[in-house]
């Protein structure tokens, strides 16, 4: 299957940057209230809502160092929202969500940090793993994921949190400079399975500045260009998303039928 860059000028995730005077919003959870953070959420009334079926809302609050993410969200009134689930991430902490808890993403991870963003590509470097989806996952999750979303037990299916890395042997010299930034990140950090969705859908932020050549060139990649990686050697603690900084050797690729 080819890689599908799910971003560009008319596509991709939108997010809000919250001002310091933003009022607290009242959020009611209707699907997973027991796995949702109660708040407070500072989400603007004009925050963009992703089109159905997922209805994600992402808002970053620099003043309080918080990231707010909602799933299946809709605004019901002034500073009032309804959502299937929601999560608040403290940007000063590496702490993961409680084990077994979802977030706005099936894997229980934050969405925004895993997006391909134009600002990073323009800077010449992406220094983090990226986010992707696939339609079929296993009834399991592995670090750094905290939640699963499948009843399938086939060992050939990937678990939530599985990391895939672009093979080091892939020659990137023929790609444009912008695309090479993305490819180098996929070689260095890989991409983490975060939700059920489109096959090999690589997530990114919507931005009118995206050159069309970036998405067209990324479509030249296929699942066979990636290898499944056991990244458990990077783990500092089970409840922390912090990764070891001493570049531990990763174990050989894991088998996968998703290629």
C-alpha positions as CSV (number, residue, x, y, z in Angstrom):
1,X,0.0,0.0,0.0
2,X,1.3,3.5,-0.8
3,X,1.8,6.1,1.9
4,X,-1.0,8.6,2.0
5,X,0.0,12.1,3.2
6,X,-3.2,13.3,4.9
7,X,-2.3,17.0,4.8
8,X,-1.7,19.9,2.4
9,X,-3.5,23.1,1.5
10,X,-7.1,21.9,1.7
11,X,-6.4,18.8,4.0
12,X,-5.0,18.1,7.4
13,X,-5.6,19.0,11.0
14,X,-6.4,22.5,12.1
15,X,-5.7,23.8,15.6
16,X,-6.2,26.9,17.7
17,X,-3.7,28.9,19.7
18,X,-5.4,30.0,22.9
19,X,-5.0,33.6,24.1
20,X,-4.2,34.4,27.7
21,X,-7.6,35.9,28.3
22,X,-9.6,32.9,26.9
23,X,-12.5,31.9,29.2
24,X,-12.9,28.4,30.6
25,X,-15.3,26.3,28.5
26,X,-17.8,23.8,29.9
27,X,-17.3,20.4,28.2
28,X,-19.7,17.5,28.6
29,X,-18.5,14.0,27.7
30,X,-21.0,11.6,26.3
31,X,-19.0,8.5,25.3
32,X,-16.0,8.0,27.6
33,X,-16.5,10.3,30.6
34,X,-14.6,8.0,32.9
35,X,-11.5,8.3,30.7
36,X,-11.7,12.0,30.0
37,X,-10.0,14.8,31.9
38,X,-12.6,17.0,33.7
39,X,-10.9,20.3,32.9
40,X,-10.7,23.2,32.9
41,X,-10.6,23.5,29.1
42,X,-9.8,26.8,27.5
43,X,-11.2,26.2,24.0
44,X,-12.3,29.2,21.9
45,X,-15.8,29.3,20.5
46,X,-14.4,29.6,17.0
47,X,-12.0,26.6,17.3
48,X,-12.1,24.6,14.1
49,X,-13.9,21.2,14.3
50,X,-12.7,18.4,12.1
51,X,-15.3,17.1,9.7
52,X,-17.1,13.9,10.6
53,X,-16.7,11.2,11.5
54,X,-14.0,12.1,14.1
55,X,-14.8,15.7,14.9
56,X,-11.4,16.4,16.6
57,X,-10.8,19.8,18.2
58,X,-7.2,20.7,19.1
59,X,-6.2,23.8,21.1
60,X,-2.8,24.7,22.5
61,X,-2.7,27.1,25.4
62,X,0.9,28.6,25.7
63,X,0.1,30.7,28.7
64,X,-0.9,27.7,30.8
65,X,1.4,25.2,29.0
66,X,-1.6,23.0,28.2
67,X,-2.8,21.1,25.1
68,X,-6.6,20.4,24.9
69,X,-7.9,17.8,22.5
70,X,-11.5,16.7,22.0
71,X,-13.0,13.8,20.0
72,X,-16.4,13.9,18.3
73,X,-16.8,17.5,19.5
74,X,-19.5,20.1,18.7
75,X,-20.1,23.5,20.2
76,X,-23.5,23.7,22.0
77,X,-23.4,27.3,23.1
78,X,-21.1,30.1,24.2
79,X,-18.1,28.5,25.8
80,X,-20.0,25.2,25.9
81,X,-19.0,22.0,24.1
82,X,-20.1,18.4,23.9
83,X,-17.6,15.7,23.1
84,X,-17.1,11.9,23.0
85,X,-13.9,12.1,25.0
86,X,-11.3,14.7,25.9
87,X,-7.7,14.9,27.2
88,X,-5.5,17.6,28.7
89,X,-1.7,17.3,28.3
90,X,0.6,19.3,30.5
91,X,3.4,20.5,28.1
92,X,5.8,20.7,31.0
93,X,5.5,17.0,31.8
94,X,6.3,13.7,30.1
95,X,3.6,11.9,32.1
96,X,1.3,9.6,30.0
97,X,-2.4,9.1,30.5
98,X,-3.5,6.4,32.9
99,X,-3.1,3.0,31.5
100,X,-6.2,1.9,29.6
101,X,-7.4,5.5,29.0
102,X,-8.2,6.8,25.6
103,X,-7.8,10.5,24.6
104,X,-9.0,12.2,21.5
105,X,-7.0,9.5,19.7
106,X,-7.6,5.8,20.1
107,X,-4.1,5.1,21.3
108,X,-4.5,7.6,24.2
109,X,-1.7,9.8,22.8
110,X,-1.8,13.5,21.9
111,X,-2.5,14.3,18.2
112,X,-0.8,17.7,17.8
113,X,2.8,16.7,18.6
114,X,2.7,13.9,15.9
115,X,1.6,16.1,13.0
116,X,3.8,17.1,10.1
117,X,3.8,20.9,10.3
118,X,5.0,23.3,7.6
119,X,7.0,25.4,10.1
120,X,9.2,22.5,10.9
121,X,9.7,21.5,7.3
122,X,10.6,25.1,6.5
123,X,13.1,25.1,9.4
124,X,14.9,22.1,7.8
125,X,14.3,19.6,10.7
126,X,11.6,17.6,12.3
127,X,12.8,16.3,15.6
128,X,10.0,13.9,16.7
129,X,8.1,10.9,15.6
130,X,5.1,11.4,13.4
131,X,1.5,10.1,13.6
132,X,-0.2,7.6,11.3
133,X,-3.3,5.4,11.1
134,X,-4.2,2.1,9.6
135,X,-7.6,0.4,9.2
136,X,-6.8,-2.8,11.1
137,X,-5.1,-3.0,14.5
138,X,-4.6,-5.7,17.2
139,X,-6.3,-6.0,20.5
140,X,-3.2,-4.6,22.3
141,X,-1.2,-1.4,22.9
142,X,2.5,-0.9,23.5
143,X,4.5,2.0,24.9
144,X,3.9,4.9,24.5
145,X,0.3,4.1,23.7
146,X,-2.2,3.7,26.6
147,X,-5.3,2.3,24.9
148,X,-6.5,-0.2,22.3
149,X,-9.4,-0.1,19.9
150,X,-9.8,-3.5,18.4
151,X,-10.9,-7.0,19.3
152,X,-8.8,-8.7,16.6
153,X,-6.1,-11.1,17.9
154,X,-4.1,-11.8,14.8
155,X,-0.4,-11.5,15.6
156,X,0.1,-10.1,12.1
157,X,-1.8,-6.9,13.0
158,X,0.0,-4.0,14.6
159,X,-0.7,-2.9,18.2
160,X,-1.6,0.7,19.0
161,X,1.7,2.5,19.6
162,X,3.7,0.4,17.2
163,X,6.5,2.4,15.6
164,X,7.5,2.1,11.9
165,X,10.7,3.5,10.6
166,X,11.7,4.3,7.0
167,X,14.4,2.0,5.9
168,X,17.9,3.6,6.1
169,X,18.7,2.2,2.7
170,X,16.1,4.3,0.9
171,X,17.8,6.9,-1.3
172,X,16.3,10.3,-0.7
173,X,18.5,12.3,-2.9
174,X,16.0,12.5,-5.7
175,X,13.3,14.2,-3.6
176,X,12.7,17.9,-3.1
177,X,14.4,19.6,-0.1
178,X,11.1,19.9,1.7
179,X,10.2,16.2,1.2
180,X,13.6,15.2,2.4
181,X,13.0,16.8,5.8
182,X,9.9,14.6,6.2
183,X,11.8,11.5,5.0
184,X,14.8,12.1,7.3
185,X,12.4,12.4,10.3
186,X,10.8,9.1,9.2
187,X,14.3,7.5,9.1
188,X,15.4,9.0,12.5
189,X,12.2,8.9,14.6
190,X,9.7,6.9,12.5
191,X,5.9,7.1,12.8
192,X,3.7,5.8,15.6
193,X,0.3,4.1,15.0
194,X,-2.2,6.3,16.9
195,X,-5.7,5.4,15.6
196,X,-7.8,3.3,13.3
197,X,-8.3,5.1,10.0
198,X,-7.1,5.3,6.5
199,X,-4.4,2.9,5.4
200,X,-0.9,4.3,5.9
201,X,-2.4,7.8,6.4
202,X,0.4,10.1,7.6
203,X,-1.1,13.0,9.6
204,X,-0.2,16.6,9.2
205,X,-1.4,20.2,9.7
206,X,-3.5,22.0,7.1
207,X,-1.5,24.9,5.7
208,X,-1.9,26.9,2.5
209,X,1.9,27.0,2.2
210,X,2.4,23.3,1.5
211,X,4.0,22.7,-1.9
212,X,2.0,20.1,-3.9
213,X,5.3,18.3,-4.7
214,X,5.7,17.3,-1.0
215,X,2.5,15.3,-0.9
216,X,2.9,13.9,-4.4
217,X,6.5,12.8,-3.6
218,X,5.5,11.1,-0.4
219,X,2.9,9.0,-2.2
220,X,5.8,7.3,-4.0
221,X,6.6,5.5,-0.7
222,X,5.0,2.2,0.2
223,X,4.6,0.1,3.3
224,X,7.4,-2.1,2.1
225,X,9.7,0.9,2.5
226,X,9.2,0.8,6.3
227,X,10.2,-1.6,9.0
228,X,8.4,-2.3,12.3
229,X,10.6,-1.4,15.2
230,X,10.7,-2.5,18.8
231,X,11.3,0.8,20.5
232,X,11.0,-0.4,24.1
233,X,14.7,0.3,24.6
234,X,13.9,4.0,24.5
235,X,11.5,3.8,27.4
236,X,12.6,5.5,30.7
237,X,9.5,4.6,32.6
238,X,6.1,2.9,31.8
239,X,4.1,5.9,32.7
240,X,6.3,8.5,31.0
241,X,6.7,9.4,27.4
242,X,10.3,10.5,27.9
243,X,12.8,8.7,25.6
244,X,16.3,7.8,26.5
245,X,18.9,10.3,25.1
246,X,21.8,7.9,24.9
247,X,20.7,6.5,21.5
248,X,20.3,2.8,22.6
249,X,20.4,0.2,19.9
250,X,16.9,-0.7,18.7
251,X,16.1,-4.4,18.3
252,X,15.7,-5.9,14.8
253,X,12.5,-5.2,12.9
254,X,9.3,-6.9,14.1
255,X,7.2,-8.9,11.6
256,X,4.1,-7.2,10.2
257,X,1.6,-8.0,7.5
258,X,0.6,-4.4,7.0
259,X,3.3,-3.8,4.3
